[in-house]
Amino acid sequence: MEMIQRHAFEATLAATAEFVSAPSRQGFCAEIVRHAAETLALDYVHIACLVPGERRVATQSAWLDGRLFANWSYDISGTPCQEVLSGARRCIASGVQAMYPQDEDLQRLCAESYVGEPIRNSSGDVIGLIVGIGRSPLAHAELVQATLRILAMRAGAEFEQRATLDKLIDSESRYRLAFQTSPDSININRLADGLYLDINEGFERLTGWTRDEVIGKTSRELKIWHDLADRQQLVDALLHAGYCENLEARFAMKDGRVITGLMSAHIITLGGESCILSITRDITDMRRAEAALRESEARANSILRAAPVGIGVLVKRVFREANDTLLRMVGYSREELIGQSSRLLYSSDAEFEQVGHDIYTQALEQDVGTLETRWQRRDGTLIDVILSTSLINPDDLDQGVTFSALDITARKETEEQIRQLAYFDSLTGLPNRRLLLDRLGHALISSQRSRQYGALMMLDLDRFKVLNDTQGHDVGDRLLIEVAQRITTSLREGDTVCRLGGDEYVAILEDLGTDEQAAASATEMIAEKIRAALNTPYTLTGDGKTHYSTPSLGLTLFCGHDAPIDVLLKQADVALYQAKDAGRNTTRFFNPAMQAAIESRMALETALRQALVGDELQLFYQPQVDQDGCCIGAEALLRWRHARDGLISPAEFIPLAEETGLILPIGQWVMDTACAQLKIWETQAHCRSWQLAVNISARQFHQPDFVTQVRSSLDRSGANPQRLKLELTESVVLENAAEVASRMQQIKALGVGFSMDDFGTGYSSLSYLKRLPLDQLKIDQSFVRDIATDPNDAAIVRAILAMSQSLGIDVIAEGVETEEQRAFLHANGCHLFQGYLFGKPRPINEWTLCTSIPAHSAQRVNL
């Protein structure tokens, strides 16, 4: 977490700065490894130097599990140290053994993480390395690397300074050799006047001045000291103690650069004179690294302050730190929050204690604990937050815990809205189908456990569509809301009511007792209570107008898992349709016999869908003839030749197709097939003028793109539209006659004709005969059947013929089966006929023609 990292940076930086600034002393390497291990919480640290001429290193000091460890040497082949000694830094936060399976030392140390920094001399050559190993994943890699980098530079400086001083003390020859070859800057000045007596090549490399330019001059003359106060500090130390260790000062180079150097100086005697021996190492890069670390820490603080999540520190559950986001989140100022108990964010002591327990328990069990809670802001409002917590020191709980807090109030509100949308009806607020299935499942489990009966009640409103279409959807919605409220108030406490959609509701009744008959009686009583409530008049508009609505209800009982959910829903649905068939505004219990009929109907629907794609549908053609018995065309009649059951009566499957919507694709298939047949007839001279009548259902006709469908069928087939006649029933024109007339005119414009089928059997109206562009009326066979014996039928037929003649509309009689019927019709002005007298409907390949009829007349058909 950012707060942990910030505290770690501060503590580590301060400790390391204090350490590297300390004077050099015996056992410095041991102090380095101890400092690194304790400051960075590493289990093992060592400093090692390369063994000349070998692929091995020898440790100078090692620290393992809180104490010094015996020095040892090891082969670097196949180890991460090999990469470090090649000059690369190496930091492996976790899984180091898996990355270096040949390194047995990692296995012995149970190493999980590894970090290594090369130790360089002033020439930049790698002379050794400092290594840190942890038995757990490395938490703050950047901090560990930066700290070891500073310690490596200090160790490199120590190695060289120690070596230089040892050589000087050892012997003059060795002193001279060390003096000349030391990579550090070494100079000897006379104490009395400060004149340079000698310098080494390191001095020349560092400062840019040559030996000839320096010898015999003073540092004041060369203006080497950037700040004279540093020079005075050196002089004071030498006069007081005879030496000065690790003086950090800024020095001016010949080319104008200013560097930071770490100087150690001692008063020595050379040739009987008191002189000053000074060794200076360029630590400019090290200080830049430290400055970069401080800048990084400052950036981290800036990021922390601007972080989009609240961050804070609690010590003994009292706020010690809080960033700006956290303050805004809880509504307190820094002065109001810091030093206060976190209890002020909780609405109760119990919640405060529970969250506190959970925070410390999780933090002890995991590196980072996470929990969700609710805070009370300063203004009293509640917010939902997710806390991520971590102990500052797991071994000392008094050091406190750091945490980040994310405000998830908006997210929780969104989740609740999504839940409402997923499980509740947006109009009525009732549970929807998804939640119904869940609650019904629970009800079945409860019933199984208690062995008590329950009931499923399905309800819909009678003729709701009429009210919705005539009064408007707003009124319809208000009715649905009022119905939901009335059903809810009519149920017992613990019962559930759901809205499936449209005007359909389902109620789940539970705990109806262990006696089936008593449970049925209780269910019927509740159903009747609901029915009575829904029969009460409604006031749905501002004008006070009264509206009425009645329900039909289907009921079914359940006990345990005797029937699965889908079966129960189907049973209630079957009972509902039984109630509607019984006249509506009534209640019916599920009847198993009705279920068999429904399943048979469903099987028929499935088979019909397969028939549409399996080429089982077929058109039969029944001839239409004139008064001379000559064929003038035919009516296309749909047949279903089932693969197993043979021909299925249209009376069985046409109503099913209408109800399920299959009539639409079937009607399109009929139109395409009929037009294709017309095109075939046009290529044959004897039937080129024939017309073909095609029946159109009301649902098909009222499709918005019906005109386009007709045009497309004609275009695809290339048939002559003047040979196509569409037969409509009176039910088609009962709804919105103006719209029907407009659509018929559009189709008439294509050249297609219209015939009114079954005329006289519906709500025949002279007004629509006058408005609609009809070409023909078809007298229904129910009038033709008894025309010779029933005076009423005869009178109706005469009236139809007289009216058609006056309106200029052709008439064709269907169902003509006897010569007596044909003669009566002909005598009264009907000249077109269709019926068994002239031929039964047959597939086109079973038609035969008498070719002896003169070619200029239509052909007589023999079937």
N, C-alpha and C positions, 0 to 999 in steps of 0.2 A: 504494500500500500504506500501511497505517496508520503503520508505522514511518517511512517516508519522509516522510509528511505531518508527523509529530511533529517530526522533525529540521528540516524546512523551516520549520515554524512557529517553532521556537526560534531558528534562525539569522536568519530574516527579521525577527522581532520585535526581537531584540537590535540588529541593524544599523539598523533603522528608528528605534528608540528613541534610539540614539546619534546618529543623523543629525539628527532633528528637534529634539534638545536642543542641538545645536551653535549657537553665536552666529551671527547674521545677518552676511553678508559679500557682497562683490561677486561676481557670477556665481553667486548662490544657485540660480537656475533651472537653470543648466547642471548644478550639482551634483545637483539633484533628479532630472533626467532620467537622468543617469549612474547615480545610486544605484538608481533604479527598474529600469533596464535590466540592471545587473549583478546586483542582488540577486534579481530575479524571472526572470532568464534570458530577457529579452525582446529581440527583434531591433531594435525601433524604439520610441522613446518621445519624445513631445513635450508641451510645455505651450503652450497657445494661449489668446489672449484674443479676445473678441468685437470685431469692427470695428463701431463705432457706426453704426447706420442701415443696415447691410448684412447680407446672409445669408452672411457670410464670417467667418472667423477668421484671425488672424495668429499664427504661432508665436513664442514668446518664447525658446524654446530647444528644440533637437531633437538626439536621439542615435541614430545609425544605425550598426550593425555595429561598435561599440566606439569611435566617435569622434563629436565634435560635427558636426552637419549644418547647412547654411545655413538661416536662417529663411526662411519662405515663407508665403503665404496661400492659402486655397482656399475654394471654394463648398461649403457644407455640405449643399446639397440632394441628397437621395437617398443620403446617407451615414449610417453609424451615429452619427456625431458630432451629426447633427441631433437624434437622440433624446436623446443625453446632454445637449445644451444646452437641451432642453426640461425638464430637471430629473430625467431618469430615468437610473439607472445602466444600463450596457449591458455584458454579458459574453457573448461568443460563443466557445465553446471550440473549435469547428472549423467549416469551411465558410462563412466570412464572405463570400468572394467570390460564392458562389452566392446568398447572401441579399441582397447589394447589388451586382447586376451592373452598375449604372450608375456605380459608384464606381471611376474609372480609377486613382486613387491606390492603392487596395488591390491592383489588378492589378500596378501597377509595383513595389510592395513585395513581391509574391508572398505576400500575407497569407493565413494559414490561420485564425488566431485573433485576437480583438480584445477589449480591455477598456477602458472609458472611465469616468471619474468627473468629475462637474461640480465646478468650483471656485466657491465661493460667497463672497460678502462677509458681513459680520457681520449684515446684514439678511436674509440667506437668499437674496439674488438671485444667479442664475448669472452669473458674469463671465467664465468661460472653462472650460477643461477640460484634464484630463491624460489622454493616450491611450497605451496600450501595444499593440504588434502583434507577433505571433509568426508565424514561417513554419511552425510545427508546431502540432499541437493543444495546447491549454492543459491542462496536467496537474493543476494545483491551483488551480482557479478561485476558491475561497473565500479562500485565502491571498492571491492576487494582488489581488482586489477590496478586501480589508481593508487591505492595505498601501497601495494607491493612494488609498484613502479618507483615510488619515492624511496622506499626502503632499499630497493636494488641500487639506485643511484647513490644513496648514502653508503651502502656496503661497498660499492665500487670505490668510492672516495676513501673509505676507511682502509680497504685493502692496500691501495696505492700509498696512502700516507704512512700507514704502519710499515709497509715494506721499505719506504724511503728512509724513515727514521731509523729503522733497524740497521739498514745498510750504513747509514752515516755513523752510527754508534759502533758498529762492528769493526770497521777499520777505515783508515784514510783512503786506501785504494778502493775499497768497496764504496766508501763515501763518494769518491770521485766518479766511480762508475755509475752509482745510483744517481748522483747529482746530474750527470750528463744524460742519462737514459730515462729519467723519470718523465712520464707524460705530463705531470703537473708542472706548474710554473714554480721554479725554485730560484731564490735570489739571496745573496749575502750582502748586507750593508754594514758599514762601520757604525758602531753605536754612537761614537762621539760626534760625528758630523753627518751621518746618514748617507755617505757616498756609496754607490754601488761598487762592490769589489768583485763580484762574480755573479753570473746568471747562467742558467742552463738553456738547452734548446727549447724546453717547454715554455720558458718565459718568452723566448723569441716568437714561438708559434702563437702564443696567446696574445701578446701585446702588439706584435708587429715591428717592435724595435729590434735592431741588431745589437750584437755584443758591443761593437765599436761605438754605437750611438748611446749606450747606456753607461758603460764603465766610467767611473769618475764623476758621475753626475748624481744628483739626488732626485727623489721622487717628486719633490716640489718643483724642480726644474722641468721634469718631464710631464708634470701635471697629471700624474697617474691617478691620484686620489680624486674621485668625483666629488666626494663630500669630505672636507678637511676634518669634520667632526669624527669621522671613522678613523682617520689617521691618529687623532688625539686619543681616541679610545685605545688604540693599539699601544701607543707610547705609554699611557698611564698604566696599562696592564703589565707591560714589560718592566717598568720602573718599580712597580709594586710587588710583582710576583716573579719576575724573570721569564715569564712566558705568557702567551695568549693563545687560547684554544678556540678554534671554530668561530672566528670573527667574520661575520657576514658583512660585506661592504661592496660598494659599487666602484668600479675602476674604469678609467678612460683609456681607450686603446689609441694607438697611433693614428688609425684611420678615422677616429672620431666616434667609433662605437663605444657604448657603455655596457659593460657586463656586470653580472653579479658573481662575486667570488667568495669562496669560503677559505679563510686564511688561518693558518696556525703558525706561530712564530715563537722561537726560543732564543735566549741570549746564550751564545757559545763563545769559546775562546779559540781563536785561530792565530798562531804566530805571536802569542802573547797579547793580542788585542781583543777587546770585547766587541763581538759582532752580533748581528741579528740574522738568524737563519729563518727565512719565511718560505712556507709552502702554500701555494694558492691553487685551488681547483675551481674551474669555471662551473658554476651551478646555475647558470642562466636558464638552461633548458629545464632543469628540475623545478626552478621557481615558476617558470612559465606553465609547467604541468600542474603545479599546485594552484596557480591562478586560474587555469582552465577548470580545475576541479571546483574552485570556489564559484566561478561563473556558472558552472553547471548546477551547483547547489542553489545559487541565486535564481537560476531559471526554474529549477524544480519548485522553489518557494513561490515564484510568480505563477507557475502553472497550478500549484496547490491552491493559491488564493483565488484563481480564476476557474478552478475545476467546476464542471457542471453538476457534480455530486457534492453533498455535504460531507465534510471530513472533520473529525474531532478526536480529542483525547480525553479519556475519563481516568482519573486516579481515585480509587476508592469511591467510584460512582459520582465523582464531582468533576465538572467540566474544567479542564485546564487549557485546552486549545479548541478553536472552532474557526473554520474558514468562512468567507463571506457567504458562500452558497448555503451553508448550514444555518447561518444567522437569518438569512432571508427565508429559509424554509420554515423555521420555527417562529419567526416574527419577533425575536428578541435582539437587542443590541449586544455588542460584545461585553459592555460593562454589566448588563443585566444577566448575562449567561455565565460568563467565566466566574468560577468560584461557587456556582450554585449546584445543588444536587440535581441529577437527571430525573428525579421524581417529579419535577415541575412539568415534564412532558407527558405524564401519564395521568389518566382520569381516575385511577384507583390505586390503592396501595397493593392490592393483590396482583394487578397487572404489572406494576413496577417490580415487585419481588420476583414474579415468574420470569419476566424478560431478563432481569439481572442474573438469575440462576442459569437461564438458557445461554446467555452470552458467555459466561465463564466456563460452563460445562462444554459447550461446543469449541471454544477457543483452546481448552486444554486437550480435547480429543483430536482436534484438527489444527493445521496451520492457520486456516482461515475458516471461521464459522459464519454461517448465513442463516438469518431468520427474518420472518416477516412480522411486523408489529404495527401498532397505530399510535400516533403521537397527537397530543393536544397542543395546538399553537397558542400563542399569547392571546389571540382574540377569541379563543374558545373553540374554533373550528377544528375538526379532526382530519388528519391526513394519514394515508397508508404509506408505509415506508418499508424498504428492504435494507436490513443492516448487514454489512460484512465486517466481521470483527477479528482482531488478532491481538494476543497478549504482547506487550512490549518485552516482557521477560517472563517466560513460563515458570522459571524457578523462583520468581519473586512477584506474587500477585499484587503487592503494594505498588509496583511500578505502573500498574494500570493497563488500560486497553485502548488501542486505536480502532477507529471504526470509520466506515463510509456509509452514508445514508442516501438512498435514492427514493425520491418521491414518486410513488406509483399510483397516486390517487386517480389521475386521469385514466391510467391504464385499467385500473379496477372498474372504473365507471364504464369504460368501453367494453370490458369483458362482460359486465352485467347487461349492457345493451345488446351485445352479441348473444348472450344467453337468452335474453327476452325474445330476440328475433328468432333464435333457434328453437325455443321451446314454448313460446306463447304466441297466440294470434294477435296481430297488431291492431285489429279493429275492436275486438271485444275484450282483450286481455286474458281470455281463457287459455288454458293449455292447448297446444296444437297436437297434430297427429303423432309427432315424435314423442312428446311427453306422455300422450295417451298410452302409447305402446309400452313405455317404461312403467307407468303406474299400473297398467293392467297386468303386466308381468309380476309386479309386487303384490297385487291383489290375488293373483293365482297362488303365489307362494304362501301368502297369509291364509288363504282358504285351505290350502293343502295342510298347513300346520294345525289350524283350528277345526277343520272338517266342517266349517260353516259355509252355507251357500252364499253366493254373490250373484249379481245380475249385470248384464250389459244391455243398455238401452240406447237404441239409435233413433233419432228423430229428425225429420225435416219438415219444412213449412209447405203447405198445400198451395199451389199456384203462386209461389213467391215470384216467379219470373214475370208474371203479368203485372204485379204491383211494381216491381223493379223497372220494367220497361215503360210502363205508363206514367208512373209518378216520379221517376228519376232515381238515379243511384243513391243520391243523398238520403232520400226517404227510405230506400231499401236498406241502407247502412244503419239508419237510426232504428229500423225495425229489428235488425239482427242484434244490435246492442241491447235493446229492450228485452228481446227474447232471452238473450244470455243472462240478463239480470233476473228475469222471472224464473228461469229454470234453476238458477243458483239458489234463490230464496225458497224454492219449493223442495229442494233436496235436504236430506239430513246432514248434520255435521259429520264430516269424515268422508262423505261421498264426493265424487269428482265429476265435473262436467267439462267437456272439451269441445272445441269447434274444429270439425274436420275441414271445413271450407264451404263456400257458398252458403246455403241455408241448412247445412247438415250438422247436427250436434250428436255427441255421444256422452252418456253418463255411465259411471261405474258405481254400482251399489254394493256395499260390503256388509258383512256381519248380519245376514238375514236369517240366521238360525240354522239348525241342523235338520229340520224337517222340510222336505222339498215342497210340499203343498203349502205350508205356511210361508215359505220363502216366495213362492209364486204369488200368493195373495198379497204379501207385503209389497212386492214389486209392482203388481197391478195397481195397488192403492196409490203408490208414489207416482206411477205413470198417469193415473187419472187426475191426481192433484196438479201435475204439470200441464196436462191437457186443458184442465179447467182454467188454469192461470193464463195459458196462451190464447184461450178463447175470449178472454176479456178484451174489450175494445182498446185500441191504441190511439194516442194523439201524437202524431209524428210531424206535423207542420205547424207553423206559427198561426195559421188561421183558425185553429181549433177544430179542424175537420177530423172526423172519426174514421179510423181504418180498422179493418178486421183481418185476422189471419188465424188459420187453424193448423194444427200439426197432425202428422201421422207418426205413430211410434211402433217400432219393432223391438221385442224383448226376447232375451234368451238367458237361461240360468247357467251357472257354472259351479263346480265344486272341485277344488284342487286343480290338477292338471288333466282332468278327464278329456278336455279338448284344448288344443293349442290356440294361441292368440288369433292367428289368421282364420281359423275355423270359427271361433266365436264371433269375430267381426262379420264373417260371411253369413252366419246364422242370423245375426241381428239384422243384416241387410236384407236377407230373404224375408224375414218377418215384417220388415218395414214395407217392402213391396207388396206383401200380402195385405197389409193394412190399407195401402193405396188402392189395391184392386177391390177391396171391400167397400170402397166409396169415400175414402179419406176421412180425416178428423176422427180417427179411431185408433185402437191399440190392438196389436196381435202378438201372441207368443210364437216363437219359432215352431214350425211344423215340419218334421223330417220328410214327409211326402213332398212338400214344396221344395226341399233341398234337392231331391232327386231330379225334379223338373229343371231346376236352375243349373245343376251340373250337366244335364243333357243339353241345355241351351248353350252353356259355355263350351261344351265339346263341339257343338254345331258351329259356334263362332270360330273356333280354332280351325276346324275343317274348312270353313268358308274362306278364311285367310289363305290357307294352303291352296285351295282351289283357284284363287285369283292368280297365284304365281305358278301353279302346276298345270295350266291349260285344261282344267276340268270344266270351265264355263264354255257355253256354246250358244249360238244364236239359231233359233228355229224361225222359219218364215211361213206366215199364213197368207194365202193370196187374197187380194181384194179385186172384185170384178165389177163390171158395169152391167147395165140392164140386159145386154146381149150375152152375158156370161164370159165376156172377154177380160183377161187379166190386165189390170191397169197398174199393178204394183203389189206390195205386200206390207205386212206389219212385222217388224223384227221383235221376237219374243225370247226372253232370256231363259236358258235352261242350265241346270247343273247336273253334269253326269259324274257322280261320285265314283271313285275308283273301286270302292267296295260295295256300296249300296245302290249303284245305278242311278237312274234319274230321280232327283229330289224335287218335289213340288215347289214352284215359286211361292206358294202360299206359306211355306215353311221358312224359306230363307230370305225373301225380300223384306218382310218386316224386321227381321234381325239385322239385315244390312242397313236398313234405315236407322235403326236405333243405335247401332255401333259406329255409324259413319262410314262403313265399308261401301255404302251405296255410291260414294263419291268416286273412288277408284274404279268400282265396277261400272258405274255409269260412263266414265271416260272410256273404258275398254269397249263397252257396247257402241258408243259413238264412233270410235275409231274403226271397229270391225264393220259396222253398218256402212260407213262411208267407203270403206275399201270394197264392199260388195257392190255398192252403187257404181263404182268405177268399172268393175268387171262387167256389169250389165251394159254400161255405155259402149263397150267394145263389141257387143253382140246385137245384130240388127233387129232381131225379133223382140228384144226387151229394152231397147235403147231409151224408150220413153217412159219406162216404168218409174213409179215413185216408191219410196221406202219410208214407212212411218216408224219412228223411234220414240218409245215412252221415256219421259223425263220426270224424275221425282221432284217434289217440292224442294227438298234440301239441296239437290243438285242445281236446280234452276236459280236458287237464291244465293249461290256462291258468287262473290264479287267479280270473279274472272270468268263467269260462265260464257259470256259472249266470246271471249278470247279462246276458250276451250273449243267452242263450235268452229270458229274460224280456223284454228290450228288443225282440227281433224279434217276439215275440207281441204286445207292447203296440203297436208301430208298425203292425202289420198288422191288429190286431183279430181275429186268427184264434182259433178255439176250441182251447185247448191239448190237449184230449182227443182231437183228430183228428191230433195230431202224434206220430210215433214216431221215436225216435233209434236208429239201428243202430250198435252198437259191435262191434269185433272183439275176439277173446280177448286180443290183445296189450295192449289198454287196461287190463285188470284185472290183468295180471301184476305190475305195479309198485304196491305199497302198496294191497292190496285193501281195507283198512279205509277209507282215504281215498276210494277210488273209490266204495265203498258209500255213504259219507256224502254225497258229491256227487250221486250218483244219487237219494238220498232227497230232497235239496233240490229237484231237478228234478221228481221225482215229485209233490212237494207242489204244483207248479204245474199238475198234471194231465197232464203229458207221459208217454208210455209208452216202454218200452225193448225192443229186440230184439237178441239176440246173433247177429251175422252170421257166416257161414262156420263154424258150430259143428261141432266135431269135427276141424278141420284143424290146430289148434294144440295147446296143452297143456291140453286140456279137463279140468276138475276138477269133481267133484261138490260139493266144499266151497264153491266160489264160486257155484255154482248155488243153493245153499241160502242164502248170505248176501246175494246181490245181488237187488234188487227188479226182476227181469226179468218182462216180460209175454209174451215170445215167443222161441223159438229158430228159427233159419233153417238148415235142412239144406243144406250146401254142395253145389253142382252136381257136384263131383268124385265124390260118393257116388251122386248121382242118375243120372249119365250111364250107368253100367253096372249099374244096379240089377237089371235083368231077366236079366243074364247072369253076373254076378259074385256068387257066394254070400257072399263077405266083405263087399262093399258092402251087400248085402241084409241081412246080419246086423247091420251097424252101424246101418243106418236103422231096423230093427225095435227095436234097443236104445234108440236116441235117442227113438223115439216112445213106447216103454213107459215110459222114465224121465220124459219130459215129462208123460205122462198122470198118473203117480203124484205128480209135484210140482205139478200143476195149471197147467202152463205151455203156452200154445198153441205149435203148430209150423207153420211154413210151409216148403215145399220150393222151392228156386230151381233154375233150369236145366231145368225140365220141358219137353221138346221133343216127346215122343211120347205117344200115348194109352196105350201099354203101361206107360210110366213112371207116368202119372197113376193108372191102374187099380191098380198095385201099391201105390202110396202110399195111395190111398183105402182099399184092402182092409186095410191095416195101421194105419189110424186117423189118417192125415194128411188134413185137410180144407181146407187152404189151399195155393194153388199160385201159382207165378210162373215164366214161361218163354216161349219162342217159340211153344209150343203155343197160348198165349192172346194173344200179341201181343209184337212187338218194341218196344224203347224208341224213342219218337218225341217230337218237340216237341208241345206241347199243342195247337197249331193243326191238327195232323194227326189228332187223335182224332175218331172218328165213333161215334155211339150208335144202337142199335136201339131206337127209342122204342115198339115194339110190346110190350115187356115190361111186365107190369102195374106200375102206379105204386108199389104198396106194396113191391116188391122192388127189389133193386139192379139196375142196368142192365147188360145184356150188352154187352161192348165188341167192336167189329169193327175191326181195324186192317189 
